[in-house]
Amino acid sequence: LHDSIAQVLGFLRLKSAQLHSLCKNQSAYSALLPLSEDLASYTHYAYQQTRELITASRLAYQELDFASALNKVMDEFSHQSSISFELDNRVAHFKVSAKHAMQLLYIIRESLSNIVRHSHASSAQVRIEYLNSGALQICICDNGRGIQLQNKRSDSFGLEIMQERAERIGAELRFVANQPQGTCVILLLEQH
């Protein structure tokens, strides 16, 4: 069922992108440009979300642990993009519930997706470690052009969804500048 929905959304994503391209390139259709842009954007987002749900349901079905699931996510993005992705996992054994692990994976996936779509980065790293306080910290950093939170599009809600996911599991999510350039998404999950 999930795969058939993903195929239909994949087709709609392709057709809406073609429609948007047509509206951009032919002045006769310029009045339709805002509508075609919305259709292309939301269809692409729905497709991505469906792919994530498929991955999540497969992970739950296969009962993969967090580290294995994260490796699969990193491999997936490495194959989809020319960006060099690195995983720096300093945690031997994760002490998180399945519910927490799923939300963490969704946040990481959305961060990596944002890097691919918006950052113009050549490299990105996901670093996972336990701090001295015992909190789990996940940093997703890139060397791209940096995030401009004040210039966020009104139809873009990926960052809000990431924030909601973090709040659901009692985690803190921050977006900060990476040095010398780029963005870091920092996720802090206190251990109880």
ZIKANOR-V605140 format. One record per run of one state. SS is the DSSP state (helix for helix, strand for strand, loop for the rest). FROM is the first residue (numbers start at 1). LEN is the number of residues. If there is no record, write none. Layout:
# ZIKANOR-V605140
ss=SS from=FROM len=LEN
ss=SS from=FROM len=LEN
This chain:
# ZIKANOR-V605140
ss=loop from=1 len=1
ss=helix from=2 len=24
ss=loop from=26 len=1
ss=helix from=27 len=36
ss=loop from=63 len=3
ss=helix from=66 len=15
ss=loop from=81 len=3
ss=strand from=84 len=6
ss=loop from=90 len=8
ss=helix from=98 len=22
ss=loop from=120 len=3
ss=strand from=123 len=8
ss=loop from=131 len=5
ss=strand from=136 len=7
ss=loop from=143 len=6
ss=helix from=149 len=3
ss=loop from=152 len=6
ss=helix from=158 len=11
ss=loop from=169 len=2
ss=strand from=171 len=7
ss=loop from=178 len=5
ss=strand from=183 len=7
ss=loop from=190 len=3
